[in-house]
Structures are given as C-alpha cells and as structure tokens.
C-alpha cells in the first residue's frame, strides 16, 4: 500500500513471495517502480497497479487539498485522455476490484488526517477474507 521506491515489494518478491502487487495513487511513480521490478529477481511475480485511497473511502471534507492530490492531478493532466486496455491515461491499470492479499506491506502512507481516516477502509478493501491478516506498517 503506497509503494515509495518499491523496496518492500521487490524484497518480498526476491525472498519468494508468490504474487506481489505494488500499489500507489501516483501513476508516474508506479511506472518507475515497474521498470525497477523488471530488472529485479523474479520480475514475473511483480505487478504495479493504481490504488487511489480516495476511490476507496472519501477524503476528509475538512482537508480541501493535499500535496498528493496536486501531484496526482498534474500527472493525469499531463497524460491527457485515454489509456485503453484497462489502463488509466497514465498507462497503469487499476488494482482489480477482486484482488485481495494475505500480507500487506505499508510504509509512510499516512501523510494527513484524511489518510489516517481512510486507512481502515483501504486495509479492508485489500485484505483477503481470511482468519488472520498480517500487516506490516512502518
């Protein structure tokens, strides 16, 4: 959840994780990390996908604008319309609605009060419906 430079996901793949998804709301960042994954060990097990928390849970109404929203808007404007093939205009497909995971890795994902309030809904959306969920947050 929130990929940063992709190190936790790339490490998980190199250590044997069978299905690794790198998610973020910033398409350019995901494209960059996707290129890194292509050069990493076991690249066939790593995929990048858009996961915009604002589409999972509404942002806090009191928070009119965040830096992340500005960067996201600029990247989408720069990309222009289109995408096709299930991808957004920036060339990265959204995380399919049915994809759920037994292990979630998150680092530096709460940058605002909205993020703190959205996090439980994002965890619920991404977690597999199993008896136990392992979630590592740094």
Residue, then its C-alpha position, 0 to 999 in steps of 0.5 A: x500500500x503506497x509503494x515509495x521506491x518499491x523496496x518492500x515489494x521487490x524484497x518480498x518478491x526476491x525472498x519468494x513471495x508468490x504474487x506481489x502487487x505494488x500499489x500507489x495513487x501516483x501513476x508516474x511513480x508506479x511506472x518507475x517502480x515497474x521498470x525497477x521490478x523488471x530488472x529485479x529477481x523474479x520480475x514475473x511475480x511483480x505487478x504495479x497497479x493504481x490504488x487511489x485511497x480516495x476511490x476507496x473511502x472519501x477524503x476528509x471534507x475538512x482537508x480541501x487539498x493535499x500535496x498528493x492530490x496536486x501531484x496526482x492531478x498534474x500527472x493525469x493532466x499531463x497524460x491527457x485522455x485515454x489509456x485503453x486496455x484497462x489502463x488509466x491515461x497514465x498507462x497503469x491499470x487499476x488494482x482489480x476490484x477482486x484482488x485481495x492479499x494475505x500480507x500487506x506491506x505499508x510504509x509512510x502512507x499516512x501523510x494527513x488526517x484524511x489518510x489516517x481516516x481512510x486507512x481502515x477502509x483501504x486495509x479492508x478493501x485489500x485484505x483477503x477474507x481470511x482468519x488472520x491478516x498480517x500487516x506490516x506498517x512502518 
